[in-house]
Amino acid sequence: MTSTLQARIKGNIDTIQKDIDAMCDHSGAPRAASKLIAVSKVQPMNRVTAALDAGQRVFGENRLQEAQERWGDLKENYEGLELHLIGGLQTNKAAKAVALFDVIQTVDRIKLANTLAAEMEKQDRHLPVFLQVNTGKEPQKGGVLPEGLPDLVKATTDLKLNVVGLMCIPPADDDPALHFALLKKLAKRYGLKRLSMGMSGDFPLAAAMGATDIRVGTAIFGERDYI
Ligand SMILES: *Cc1c(COP(=O)(O)O)cnc(C)c1O
């Protein structure tokens, strides 16, 4: 039986996917190039299960421990599940992150790149990664500053990390278009194909500007209740 919650969450996912497709059509980007990442951090389990039952398979979490608690056992039960780490990672947790996640979006310093490369080798799990860029140069935020990106790209190339794209989180009160444009320009410079950008408030814009990995939480699941 389909519950109201499940119908609501499925409806949200379908609507968002339609908006993304429409934006892709509008901008001429292939629809298949954009994927919707359901950001499940802090959301109660019944909402996450509803998304799984609706067929959603790509999820984003920002904290390792929470992700382990939520997905550690579930991962076995859902074929095709793809977990993205979208929050900052401490080097001493790299081993656990490599074991759990399928994509790491927040590589932002050479030390972390070194540790991840060693762990991936050790576990024989060669995950795709994104380099997170602090396009707004906000001191409290993760991400490499744009001027530090060349060195980080060089280091990750030398380490043979599988860097697939760039990720950014624009400052809350800036026009996100400026940040998406900068991220796109930087990705092009380094021949990187994927752009992780766009959240509940700005995903149509992100899709129109070429986002390939769109991270949406609230618009799918509803507000997060932080305790
Ligand atoms: C929480 C989070 C999101 C989702 O934000 P919403 O506004 O709920 O869509 C996207 N990206 C990152 C990095 C996040 O931490």
The ligand as a Gaussian input file, in Angstrom:
#p B3LYP/6-31G(d) Opt

LIG

0 1
 C       22.146000      19.976000       3.152000
 C       22.885000      20.099000       1.878000
 C       22.208000      20.169000       0.649000
 C       20.696000      20.152000       0.533000
 O       20.158000      21.349000       0.978000
 P       18.592000      21.650000       0.807000
 O       18.525000      23.117000       0.887000
 O       17.899000      20.957000       1.903000
 O       18.202000      21.137000      -0.524000
 C       22.969000      20.253000      -0.492000
 N       24.319000      20.267000      -0.459000
 C       25.001000      20.203000       0.700000
 C       26.483000      20.225000       0.671000
 C       24.312000      20.128000       1.900000
 O       25.002000      20.063000       3.052000

